[in-house]
Amino acid sequence: MGVLIYGSSTMEVTFDDRALAHVQVVIATRLHSHERFFLSWRDHSDVGSGRSSIWIDSSVCLVFRYSDARPVRINPKWIALLSVPEKTSGSLFFQPEPGGLEGSAGFPHSHV
């Protein structure tokens, strides 16, 4: 499992390594375009059935830590899906890999 460490706080969001690599590509692309946005996801059932969001801005330190040293193969269809901003807020909303098994990439776990 990979971890997105947010800012200087103790906020950590745990993703499957494959999902984290795709989220990293989309975040990097949007930040390169000087965008600011929310990264949102449905919470894993272990922490309830809600939804969480964090503000992504070039001034916030982000660390992407992977459990496996080998890079993953990027799925362009998943990048395209994640790159479409949510209509009402412009958020990056995490969604499972298209064509993948439901839950194969898992929903993120956030830890404070």
Secondary structure, DSSP 8 states (H G I E B T S, - for coil): -EEEEETTTTEEEEE-HHHHHHHHHHHHHHHHTT--EEEEEE--GGG-S-EEEEEE-TTS-EEEE-SSSS-----HHHHHHHHS--TTT--EE----TTS-TTSS---EEE-
